[in-house]
């Protein structure tokens, strides 16, 4: 029990750090994309002569700011030059810490689903690690290939690549495990772009300026390409981060397709806002994103049960059966004092110890056990199809005790 308590605290603190550093990284990334797209030609001829390619005036927090961007490098570097990299590195390390804590250490609960694939814990962890490393190597190889010289072709190939990975992940991991590893793969690609491409390119620009030589423009071209990719990956990654709370997506039989379509919608939304910052926004990407999301919502909406009340029983009889199912399949986790290993407290504070608590959570019980069948998590307690049908019949009868 103490181990579960410590893991809960590590999870809480890890998530807090991950959220803080992620906000810092994404905020800086979004700001500089916005800044680049709002730069105007320098108004002073002297600035233009010094190599200033664009400038922007802004007011914030009671003060005025004047930002200038040089076409390549300034005539001389200042004593203090701020770098934006530690936000990215800290976000990745805290994310990997959470991934290892919840999905690798707790693989038998959160990552492995015997109904999907009978993986051993070591094999599941190896596949997870391989996804992060292999995803970066494949992405980087595509960017350095002939496809990398044509952004349209590269975007198409990358979309095909991540779609294949998404499908394969959903064939070996639990839905939530597949989703989080998809997000972790994109997050790894993003931070590797910073570490292996963007920062080295910036260091070369600084070195060239200090040594008085002309910088190689390829570093700026590559850095810009990877920065653009990072901003388009951001919304899909954020969706993957929060998806574990929404079984209606990851527990669906077509979870891989849902993830692909929602990720595509997120990228399209980001494309629209980037273009809007540049003053050339077509509503087409935003409209396409809305249609994709609406299509997913309609397509996966729960269907009415075929004949859940064929064997007519009184509400009292149905509830007695439901309570028996809940006690045998759910309360090992959802009790004031859980008995399931790895849980020091009931998930999300949901408890089914009393009749009132079961009735009060009837809609969520139905959603999680019947509609999405995401619970029991990993079906650890082996809830049967007949038991799920009992819950469905109880809901159809009004979800009462009498």
N, C-alpha and C positions, 0 to 999 in steps of 0.2 A: 504493500500500500504506500509505503514511503517512496519507493521508486516511482510510482505513478504520480505522486505529489510533486516530486522533483522535476519529472518530465513536463508536468503541467506548467510549472514555473519557467522552465527553459523554453517551452513553447510560447508562453505569454511574452517573455522578455525578447525572445528572438523575433517574434512577429512585430513587436513594438519597434525594435531597431530596424527591421526590414522596411516597415512602413515609413519611418522617418527618413532613412537614407534613400528610399525609392522616391519619396516626394522631392527630396533635394535634387536627385539625378534627373527625374522627369521634368521638374520645374525648370532647371537650368537648360535642358535640351529644348523644351518647348519655347523658352524665352529666346534662345539664340536663333531658332528657326524663324520665330516671329520677327526678331531684330533684323536678320538678313533680308527678309521680305518687305521690310518697311524702310530700308535705307534710301535716301535721296542723294542726288549729286551734291558734292561739296559746294557751299555757297561762296567760300572765300578762295580766290585764285591761289593764294599762298598755300592753302591746304591741299589743293589739287596738285600743286607743284611738288609737295612733300610726299606725294603718293597716296593721298587719301582717296579711296574709291567711292565712299558713301558715308553719310552721316545721318543721325537721327536725334531730334530733341524730344524729351519726354518730361512729364511732371509726375511725381509720386511721393506720397508721404510728406508733403509740404516743401519739397525741394525740386529743383530743375536739374536734369541730367543731359549731357551732351555726349553721345557715343559716336565714335568714328571708326570706320573699318578701312584698313590699307589694302591697296590692290594686291600687293605681295607682302613686303616687309617695310617697316618704317626706316628712316635714315639712321636711327640709333635706338637701341632698346633701352627701356627705363630700368632703374635699379630693381623695381618690384614688378614682377609679371605673374599674374594669377593664372593658375591652371585649373581645369575642370576635369578631374579624373577620379578623385577619391570617393566622390558620391557614387560613381558607377561601381568601383571595386567593392565598396562597403555593402552596396545593395546586393551584389552577387554573392559575396561571402555569407552574408546573413541569410540569403535565400537558400544557398546550399546547406547551411547549418539546419534550417527548418526542414529541407527535403530529406536530409539524412536522419534527423530526429524522428519525423513523423512517418515518412514513407519508406525509408530503408530500415531503420531500427524497428519500426512497427509495421514491417512489410506484410505480415500475416493478417493484419487488421485492415490497413488502408491501401495496400498495393496489390496484393494477390487476391484474385477471385477464382476459386476452383471451377466455377461455372464457365469462366472464360478460358483459362489455361491453368493446368496443374503445375505451376512453377515452384521450385524450391526457393527458399529465401535468398541464398547466395546467388542463384541464377537471376532472380528478379533484380537484385541490386546491381549485378554486372550489366544487365540489359539497360537499367536506368543510367548507369555511368556511361555506357557505350553510346546512349542516345545523346548525351550532352557533348561528348568528345566527337563522335561521328557526325553529329549535326553541324558543328563548327567546321570540321574539315571539309565536308561536302559543300557547305555554303561558300567557304573561302575559295575552294577550288573552282566553283561555278563563277564567282566574281572575277577570278584571275583568268578564266578561260575566254574564248572568243565571244561567248555570250555576254561577258562583262562590258563589252564595248557598245552594246546596244541595250539601253535600259528597258525597252519594251520586251525584247526577247528574254532578257535576264529576269524580268518580273514574271513572265509566263513560266519559265523553267523553275524559278524559285517557288512559285505557287504550286506547281506540279510536285516538286520535291517535298514541301511541307505537307501536302495533301496525302502523299504516299506514307510519310512518317506517321501522320495522324491516324490513318487507317490501321497501320501495323501496330501502333501502340495500343489501340483499342481492341486488338485481337490477342494481346498477351497480358495486359494489365486490367485491373478494375477500372470502371469508368473514371472515377475521380483520380486514380493513379495515372491513367493515360493523359487526362487533361493537364494535371500539374506537371508532368514530364514534358508535355508539349510546350507549356509556358516556360519551363526551366530551360529547354533547348533554345527557344528564341531569346530568352534572357542571357544565356551563355553566349550566343552569337553576338548579341548587342555589346556585352562587356568585352568580348574578344575583339570586336571591331575597335573599341576604344584602346585596348591594351596593345594590340598587334599592328594596327593600321593608323588610327587617328593620332594618338600620342607620339609614336615614332615619327610620323610626318611632321608634327608640330615641332618636335625636337630638332629635326633636320632644318626646318625654316629658321629656328633660333640660331643654330650653329652656322648656317650660311650667312645670316645677318652679322653675327659676331666676327666671322672670318672675312667679311667683305666680299663674298662671292655670290654669284647668281644662284638662287635656289632652283632645284629641279621642280617644274610645275606639276609633275606626276603625283607628288605627295599631296598637294592641294586637291587635285582631281580625285584621287582615291579616298582621301579623307571626307570630301564632300559627298561622294557616293555612299560611303558607309554611314555617314551621319543621316542622310536621307532615309536609308533603309531602317536605321534605328528608330526614327520618328514614326515610320509606318508600322513597325513591329509593336510599338508601345501599347496600343489599345488591345490587340489580341493577347498580349502578355497580361495586361491588367484583368481581362476577362478570365483567363485561365487561373489567375490568383484567387479570384472570388468564386469561381465555379463550384468549389467543393461544398458550398452552402446550398446549391440548387440542383438537387437530384433530377429534376425534370429534364435537365439537359444531359448530364453525364450518364444517367442510368437508362436512357432510352436505347432501344435496340440499334438505332442508327446514330448513336452518339458521335461517331467519327464524322458523319456528314454534318451534324449540327455544329460541331466545333469548327469545321472548315468554313461553313457558311457564316457563322457569327464572327469568326476571325476576319473573313473577307469583308464583312460589313464594317468591322472596326477599322480596317485599313482604308476602306473607301471614305469613311467619315474623316479620318485624319488627312487623306488626300484633299478632301473638300476644304478643310480648315487651313491647310497649308496654302492652297490656291487662293483662298479668301484673304489671307494675310498679304498675299502678293497683288491683290486687287484684280485678279483674273479668274474669279470663281464661277465655274459652271455648276448649276444645281444637279447635274446628272449623277456625279458620284454619291451625293447625299441622298438623292431620290432612289438610286439603286440600293444603297444600304438600308434605307427604310423598308423598301419592298422585300429585301432578303430577310430582314428581321420579322416583318409581318408574315411572310411565307412560313418561316420556321414556327412562329407562334401558332398559326392556324394548323399547320401540318401535324404538330405533336400534341395538340389539344386532346385531353382524355375523351374517349368515346364512352357512351352509356353502356353499362354492363348488359350482356346478352339476356340473362334471366337469373339474376342473382337471388331472387326470392322464389324460385321454382318450388322448393320444399318449404311450404309455409310454416313459419314458427312464430310464436309470440315474441315481442321485443324483449321480454324477460328471459326467455329461453336463449335468444340470440346473444344477449349481453353476457349470459353465463358462459357461453362458449367463447365469446370474444375475450372475456377476462381471463379464461383459462389459457388461451393462446398468448395473450400479452404477458401473463405471469411466467409462462414456460419459455417464451422466445424473446421477450423485450426487457423484462425488469432486471436481468443480470447487469445491464448497463443503465437503464432508465429507472433507477431507484435512488432513494435518499442516500443509501449506502451500497454502491454497486459491488457486485461480486466478480464481474468480468475482469480478468487480468489486464492491467494497463490503464484502468479507469479509476481515478480517485474521487471523481464527482460525476454526476449524470451529464451526458453531452447536452450542451445548450441549456442546462438546468431543467430539462424535461423529465418529469417523474410520473410513473404510472402506479403508484402504491395504492391509491384509493379509487373507488368507482367514479367519484367526482372528477378526479384528475384524468381518468381515461375518457370520460364523456367530454370534458373540456377541451381535449386535444384530438377529438374524433376526426376532424377534417385533416389534420396533419398526419394522423395515423393512417388514414386512407391514402393520402397522397404518397407517403413514403413506403407503405407496405403493399399497396394494391396498384396504384397508378404507375409509379416509377419502379417499384420493387427494389428500391435502393436500401431498404432496411429489412431485417437486421444487416448491419454493415458487413459486407463480404459474406452475408448469410451464415455468420458464425454459429448461430443456434439452429440452423437448418429448418427454417420455417417452410412449410409445404404449400403447394398450390391450393390444396383443400382448405388449409388454415387461412390463406389470403382470401379465398372465396367466402369464408365465414365473416371476415371483417367487411367485405363488400356487401354481403347480404344485410349485415347489421346497419351499415350506413344507409342502404336503400330503404330500410324499415324505419329510419328516423334517428338512429344513433341515440337511443334512450335506454334507461335501465328497467323500465316498466312497460 
